[in-house]
Amino acid sequence: MSAFTRKLLPFISGCPSGFLFCNKINLCFHVVLDKPWRELCWEQKDLDYVQEYQPLREDIKYLRVLLYGPVGAGKSSVINSVSTVLRGRITIPALTCSLTCERYFTKKYATHKFSKGRGSSKTFYPVVFNDTRGLEDGNNSGIHPDNIKLALKGHVREGYKFNSEGKLTEDDFGYNPTPSASDRVHVLACVLSANTPQINASVLQKMKKVRETASEQGIPQIGLMTHIDSACNEINKDLKNVYRSKHLYKKMKDFSSAVGIPLNCIFPIKNYSDEIEMNNDIDILILSALRKIIDFGDDFIQKC
């Protein structure tokens, strides 16, 4: 044991197997695998695939992805990062908050489109994302899970202001009584931070209700694990260690067990946060997840 490690020992608390964690100075040393447990090509090949995608059904203009998950998981940052990758420059279409004291920042139900081109040649990618207010512990905080279930079916109007105290009813202005095929959700994405020590039981129960509704409708479900660089020092040093990190592998398996999403449908990503220029490794992780989102969503569109 090095002298540096001995100095850290007084701060170490409850270390899981595979890594050493200092909870007072937020420093961790993780063991990496000799070979990645999941293969990923670190060359940009998915951008063209995403750019060329078009839904085959004429009545569906946009493949709709709905993000949900606990407060602070980085849902809005996922939207900003996808926009950044597709537009090739840093963008912030969804407002976010860096203050840890904020319980939630997303206030309204909004559709986020991603533009390509400029001026008269400007068009939009046929993939859109909808953000939701975060799930919280208790019955009167965060988004009501029934409102997410209504959004899955397309019953939530654009601009509806989230209300944690009750669900949207047919008499409310924000209720859409006749949703089109494009209004409905085609992929449900659960966003969870790799820094989350555990998910509260009541939040898990809310997530379960949402998943059950999606399953009843046959909507494909995926998981996005965020904040992977701050959860593991080896990933922070080199993003290409993402599938070599034993700690992240365990976190993803725990994520799968907790929410019921298969491991091969969970994708680790790093959101653009402190960067002011494009980063190829960040892009590749996001595009890898986005390609699978399109694949799963398009399969659903063709069946429904």
Backbone hydrogen bonds in HBPLUS format (Angstrom, degrees):
<---DONOR---> <-ACCEPTOR-->    atom                        ^
c    i                          cat <-CA-CA->   ^        H-A-AA   ^      H-
h    n   atom  resd res      DA  || num        DHA   H-A  angle D-A-AA Bond
n    s   type  num  typ     dist DA aas  dist angle  dist       angle   num
A0006-ARG N   A0002-SER O   3.05 MM   4  6.37 157.5  2.10 150.0 156.1     1
A0007-LYS N   A0003-ALA O   3.13 MM   4  6.40 146.0  2.25 143.1 151.3     2
A0008-LEU N   A0005-THR O   2.94 MM   3  5.09 132.4  2.17  99.5 113.2     3
A0009-LEU N   A0006-ARG O   3.31 MM   3  5.29 141.6  2.47  96.6 106.6     4
A0011-PHE N   A0008-LEU O   2.84 MM   3  5.58 152.3  1.92 126.9 135.3     5
A0012-ILE N   A0009-LEU O   3.14 MM   3  5.22 149.4  2.24 106.3 115.0     6
A0031-VAL N   A0018-GLY O   3.24 MM  13  5.84 158.2  2.29 175.4 177.7     7
A0020-LEU N   A0029-PHE O   3.18 MM   9  5.40 159.0  2.23 142.4 147.7     8
A0029-PHE N   A0020-LEU O   3.11 MM   9  5.40 153.6  2.18 145.6 153.8     9
A0022-CYS N   A0027-LEU O   3.01 MM   5  5.37 158.1  2.06 156.9 163.6    10
A0026-ASN N   A0022-CYS O   2.93 MM   4  5.60 116.0  2.36 148.2 162.3    11
A0246-LYS N   A0031-VAL O   3.23 MM 215  6.05 170.3  2.24 161.2 162.9    12
A0033-LEU N   A0244-ARG O   2.63 MM 211  4.80 160.3  1.67 140.2 146.2    13
A0037-TRP N   A0243-TYR O   2.89 MM 206  5.77 150.8  1.97 163.3 159.3    14
A0050-VAL N   A0046-ASP O   3.03 MM   4  6.30 159.0  2.07 153.6 158.1    15
A0051-GLN N   A0047-LEU O   2.87 MM   4  6.08 162.3  1.90 153.9 159.4    16
A0052-GLU N   A0048-ASP O   2.96 MM   4  6.05 143.9  2.10 146.2 154.1    17
A0053-TYR N   A0050-VAL O   3.31 MM   3  5.35 154.6  2.38 101.2 108.6    18
A0060-ILE N   A0057-ARG O   3.29 MM   3  5.57 163.6  2.32 108.2 112.5    19
A0063-LEU N   A0126-PRO O   2.75 MM  63  6.09 168.1  1.77 147.2 146.9    20
A0128-VAL N   A0063-LEU O   2.94 MM  65  6.20 162.7  1.97 151.7 155.9    21
A0186-HIS N   A0064-ARG O   2.87 MM 122  5.30 160.6  1.91 140.8 147.4    22
A0187-VAL N   A0064-ARG O   3.15 MM 123  6.54 135.9  2.35 156.7 158.9    23
A0065-VAL N   A0128-VAL O   2.90 MM  63  6.18 157.0  1.95 153.3 161.0    24
A0130-ASN N   A0065-VAL O   2.79 MM  65  6.17 155.5  1.85 165.7 170.1    25
A0066-LEU N   A0187-VAL O   2.94 MM 121  6.38 162.7  1.97 166.4 170.3    26
A0189-ALA N   A0066-LEU O   2.83 MM 123  5.99 178.6  1.83 163.4 163.8    27
A0067-LEU N   A0130-ASN O   2.94 MM  63  6.16 173.4  1.94 178.0 176.3    28
A0068-TYR N   A0189-ALA O   3.02 MM 121  6.40 151.7  2.10 160.9 162.8    29
A0191-VAL N   A0068-TYR O   2.86 MM 123  6.09 163.9  1.88 162.2 167.8    30
A0135-LEU N   A0069-GLY O   2.91 MM  66  5.79 164.3  1.94 132.6 137.9    31
A0073-ALA N   A0070-PRO O   3.35 MM   3  5.84 148.0  2.46 137.6 133.8    32
A0071-VAL N   A0135-LEU O   3.21 MM  64  5.70 140.8  2.37 148.9 140.7    33
A0078-VAL N   A0074-GLY O   2.97 MM   4  6.20 136.1  2.17 141.8 152.9    34
A0078-VAL N   A0075-LYS O   3.11 MM   3  5.15 128.4  2.39  95.3 108.8    35
A0079-ILE N   A0075-LYS O   3.32 MM   4  6.77 153.3  2.40 147.0 152.3    36
A0080-ASN N   A0076-SER O   3.08 MM   4  6.44 160.1  2.12 147.9 153.0    37
A0081-SER N   A0077-SER O   2.88 MM   4  6.01 151.8  1.96 142.4 150.3    38
A0082-VAL N   A0078-VAL O   2.90 MM   4  6.14 160.5  1.94 154.4 159.0    39
A0083-SER N   A0079-ILE O   2.99 MM   4  6.17 162.8  2.02 149.7 154.7    40
A0084-THR N   A0080-ASN O   2.89 MM   4  6.09 151.8  1.97 142.2 150.4    41
A0085-VAL N   A0081-SER O   2.96 MM   4  6.22 160.3  2.00 150.9 155.0    42
A0086-LEU N   A0082-VAL O   3.02 MM   4  6.21 167.6  2.03 154.2 157.4    43
A0087-ARG N   A0083-SER O   2.93 MM   4  5.96 150.7  2.01 147.8 155.5    44
A0088-GLY N   A0084-THR O   2.86 MM   4  5.71 125.8  2.16 139.1 150.9    45
A0102-GLU N   A0099-LEU O   3.23 MM   3  5.70 160.9  2.27 111.1 116.6    46
A0162-PHE N   A0107-LYS O   3.00 MM  55  5.96 157.7  2.05 155.7 163.0    47
A0109-TYR N   A0160-TYR O   2.82 MM  51  5.25 154.1  1.88 145.0 153.5    48
A0159-GLY N   A0109-TYR O   2.68 MM  50  5.10 161.9  1.71 171.8 166.9    49
A0112-HIS N   A0129-PHE O   2.80 MM  17  5.19 165.8  1.82 156.7 161.4    50
A0129-PHE N   A0112-HIS O   3.15 MM  17  5.19 162.0  2.18 140.5 143.9    51
A0125-TYR N   A0114-PHE O   2.85 MM  11  5.63 167.8  1.86 167.5 168.5    52
A0116-LYS N   A0123-THR O   2.87 MM   7  5.44 157.7  1.92 139.4 141.2    53
A0123-THR N   A0116-LYS O   2.91 MM   7  5.44 167.3  1.93 161.5 165.4    54
A0121-SER N   A0118-ARG O   3.26 MM   3  5.66 139.7  2.44 139.3 133.2    55
A0122-LYS N   A0119-GLY O   3.17 MM   3  5.45 163.2  2.20 113.3 116.0    56
A0143-ILE N   A0134-GLY O   3.13 MM   9  6.00 152.8  2.20 131.6 140.0    57
A0147-ASN N   A0144-HIS O   2.90 MM   3  5.51 142.9  2.04 116.9 127.0    58
A0148-ILE N   A0145-PRO O   3.15 MM   3  5.20 125.2  2.47  96.2 109.6    59
A0149-LYS N   A0145-PRO O   3.11 MM   4  6.44 154.4  2.17 146.3 153.4    60
A0150-LEU N   A0146-ASP O   2.94 MM   4  6.23 144.5  2.07 138.6 147.8    61
A0151-ALA N   A0147-ASN O   2.96 MM   4  6.18 149.2  2.05 138.1 146.6    62
A0152-LEU N   A0148-ILE O   2.99 MM   4  6.31 146.7  2.10 147.1 155.5    63
A0153-LYS N   A0150-LEU O   3.10 MM   3  5.31 129.2  2.37  99.5 112.1    64
A0155-HIS N   A0150-LEU O   2.97 MM   5  5.26 158.0  2.02 150.9 143.9    65
A0154-GLY N   A0151-ALA O   2.95 MM   3  4.89 155.6  2.01 102.0 110.0    66
A0185-VAL N   A0152-LEU O   3.13 MM  33  4.92 176.5  2.13 132.9 133.9    67
A0176-ASN N   A0155-HIS O   2.64 MM  21  4.39 168.8  1.65 128.6 130.7    68
A0157-ARG N   A0174-GLY O   2.81 MM  17  5.03 170.1  1.81 153.2 152.1    69
A0160-TYR N   A0157-ARG O   3.24 MM   3  5.74 156.8  2.30 136.2 134.0    70
A0172-ASP N   A0169-THR O   3.08 MM   3  5.45 159.9  2.12 111.9 118.2    71
A0175-TYR N   A0172-ASP O   3.17 MM   3  5.52 164.8  2.19 112.0 115.2    72
A0183-ASP N   A0180-SER O   3.09 MM   3  5.09 133.3  2.31  95.9 108.7    73
A0188-LEU N   A0220-PRO O   2.97 MM  32  6.31 171.5  1.97 163.4 165.9    74
A0222-ILE N   A0188-LEU O   2.95 MM  34  6.43 156.3  2.01 156.9 164.0    75
A0190-CYS N   A0222-ILE O   2.91 MM  32  6.29 165.3  1.93 158.7 156.4    76
A0224-LEU N   A0190-CYS O   2.80 MM  34  6.12 159.5  1.85 158.9 160.8    77
A0192-LEU N   A0224-LEU O   2.99 MM  32  6.35 162.2  2.02 160.8 164.9    78
A0226-THR N   A0192-LEU O   2.97 MM  34  6.18 152.5  2.05 137.8 146.6    79
A0196-THR N   A0193-SER O   3.16 MM   3  5.48 166.4  2.18 109.7 113.6    80
A0194-ALA N   A0226-THR O   2.82 MM  32  5.82 163.0  1.85 149.2 151.4    81
A0204-LEU N   A0200-ASN O   2.93 MM   4  6.24 158.8  1.98 155.2 161.8    82
A0205-GLN N   A0201-ALA O   2.98 MM   4  6.22 148.5  2.08 142.9 151.3    83
A0206-LYS N   A0202-SER O   3.11 MM   4  6.38 150.5  2.20 139.3 146.3    84
A0207-MET N   A0203-VAL O   2.94 MM   4  6.24 158.5  1.98 152.1 158.1    85
A0208-LYS N   A0204-LEU O   2.85 MM   4  6.07 148.2  1.95 144.7 153.8    86
A0209-LYS N   A0205-GLN O   3.11 MM   4  6.42 151.1  2.20 144.1 150.4    87
A0210-VAL N   A0206-LYS O   3.16 MM   4  6.49 157.4  2.22 148.3 153.9    88
A0211-ARG N   A0207-MET O   2.92 MM   4  6.16 163.7  1.95 151.3 155.9    89
A0212-GLU N   A0208-LYS O   2.88 MM   4  6.09 153.4  1.96 148.5 155.7    90
A0213-THR N   A0209-LYS O   3.16 MM   4  6.41 157.4  2.21 145.0 149.9    91
A0214-ALA N   A0210-VAL O   3.02 MM   4  6.34 161.1  2.06 152.1 157.5    92
A0215-SER N   A0211-ARG O   2.83 MM   4  6.02 156.0  1.88 149.5 156.5    93
A0216-GLU N   A0212-GLU O   2.95 MM   4  6.16 152.5  2.03 145.4 152.4    94
A0217-GLN N   A0213-THR O   3.20 MM   4  6.49 141.1  2.36 140.9 150.3    95
A0217-GLN N   A0214-ALA O   3.16 MM   3  5.21 127.5  2.45  94.7 108.0    96
A0219-ILE N   A0214-ALA O   2.92 MM   5  5.12 145.7  2.04 155.3 150.2    97
A0218-GLY N   A0215-SER O   3.03 MM   3  4.86 151.4  2.12  97.3 106.3    98
A0223-GLY N   A0265-CYS O   2.86 MM  42  6.22 158.8  1.90 147.1 150.1    99
A0267-PHE N   A0223-GLY O   2.82 MM  44  6.14 161.3  1.85 148.3 150.8   100
A0225-MET N   A0267-PHE O   2.97 MM  42  6.10 159.4  2.01 132.9 139.6   101
A0269-ILE N   A0225-MET O   2.89 MM  44  6.05 167.2  1.91 160.0 159.9   102
A0231-ALA N   A0227-HIS O   3.22 MM   4  6.36 128.6  2.50 138.9 152.3   103
A0236-ASN N   A0232-CYS O   3.01 MM   4  6.28 152.1  2.09 146.0 154.8   104
A0237-LYS N   A0233-ASN O   2.94 MM   4  6.21 144.4  2.07 143.9 152.4   105
A0238-ASP N   A0234-GLU O   3.11 MM   4  6.27 150.7  2.20 135.5 143.3   106
A0241-ASN N   A0238-ASP O   2.94 MM   3  5.79 165.6  1.96 126.9 130.0   107
A0242-VAL N   A0239-LEU O   3.10 MM   3  5.65 153.4  2.17 121.8 123.1   108
A0244-ARG N   A0241-ASN O   2.88 MM   3  4.92 161.3  1.92 110.9 115.8   109
A0245-SER N   A0241-ASN O   3.02 MM   4  6.03 123.5  2.35 160.1 169.2   110
A0249-TYR N   A0245-SER O   3.06 MM   4  6.21 156.8  2.12 143.1 150.0   111
A0250-LYS N   A0246-LYS O   3.02 MM   4  6.23 155.5  2.08 144.8 150.4   112
A0251-LYS N   A0247-HIS O   2.94 MM   4  6.24 156.1  1.99 146.9 154.2   113
A0252-MET N   A0248-LEU O   2.83 MM   4  6.06 155.9  1.89 153.1 158.6   114
A0253-LYS N   A0249-TYR O   3.04 MM   4  6.29 152.2  2.12 143.2 150.7   115
A0254-ASP N   A0250-LYS O   2.85 MM   4  6.09 154.5  1.91 149.9 157.4   116
A0255-PHE N   A0251-LYS O   2.86 MM   4  6.06 151.8  1.94 142.7 150.8   117
A0256-SER N   A0252-MET O   2.92 MM   4  6.15 157.8  1.97 144.3 149.8   118
A0257-SER N   A0253-LYS O   2.96 MM   4  6.20 159.7  2.00 147.2 152.1   119
A0258-ALA N   A0254-ASP O   2.86 MM   4  6.00 155.0  1.92 148.7 155.9   120
A0259-VAL N   A0255-PHE O   3.06 MM   4  6.19 167.1  2.08 157.3 159.0   121
A0260-GLY N   A0256-SER O   2.82 MM   4  5.29 136.3  2.01 137.5 147.5   122
A0265-CYS N   A0262-PRO O   2.91 MM   3  5.40 158.9  1.95 117.8 122.6   123
A0266-ILE N   A0263-LEU O   3.14 MM   3  5.29 159.6  2.19 114.6 113.9   124
A0283-ASP N   A0279-ASN O   3.06 MM   4  6.31 162.9  2.09 154.4 159.7   125
A0284-ILE N   A0280-ASN O   2.98 MM   4  6.22 156.0  2.04 149.9 155.5   126
A0285-LEU N   A0281-ASP O   3.28 MM   4  6.52 161.4  2.31 147.8 151.0   127
A0286-ILE N   A0282-ILE O   3.13 MM   4  6.38 164.7  2.16 154.0 158.2   128
A0287-LEU N   A0283-ASP O   2.80 MM   4  5.96 164.9  1.82 157.3 162.0   129
A0288-SER N   A0284-ILE O   2.90 MM   4  5.93 149.0  1.99 142.2 150.6   130
A0289-ALA N   A0285-LEU O   3.23 MM   4  6.48 157.8  2.28 143.3 147.8   131
A0290-LEU N   A0286-ILE O   2.86 MM   4  6.08 159.0  1.91 148.9 155.9   132
A0291-ARG N   A0287-LEU O   2.86 MM   4  5.94 154.9  1.92 147.0 151.9   133
A0292-LYS N   A0288-SER O   3.42 MM   4  6.66 158.4  2.47 139.3 144.1   134
A0293-ILE N   A0289-ALA O   2.95 MM   4  6.24 153.1  2.02 149.3 157.7   135
A0294-ILE N   A0290-LEU O   2.96 MM   4  6.23 158.6  2.01 149.1 153.8   136
A0295-ASP N   A0291-ARG O   2.90 MM   4  6.18 160.6  1.94 149.0 154.8   137
A0296-PHE N   A0292-LYS O   2.88 MM   4  6.02 174.9  1.88 156.2 157.1   138
A0297-GLY N   A0293-ILE O   2.86 MM   4  5.90 161.1  1.90 146.8 153.2   139
A0298-ASP N   A0294-ILE O   2.81 MM   4  5.81 158.3  1.85 148.8 154.6   140
A0299-ASP N   A0295-ASP O   3.07 MM   4  6.25 153.9  2.14 145.4 152.2   141
A0300-PHE N   A0296-PHE O   3.13 MM   4  6.41 153.7  2.21 143.6 150.5   142
A0301-ILE N   A0297-GLY O   2.91 MM   4  6.19 159.9  1.95 150.5 156.0   143
A0302-GLN N   A0298-ASP O   3.07 MM   4  6.24 156.6  2.13 146.4 151.4   144
A0303-LYS N   A0300-PHE O   3.03 MM   3  5.17 136.7  2.22 100.9 113.4   145
A0304-CYS N   A0300-PHE O   2.93 MM   4  6.13 155.4  1.99 160.8 167.2   146
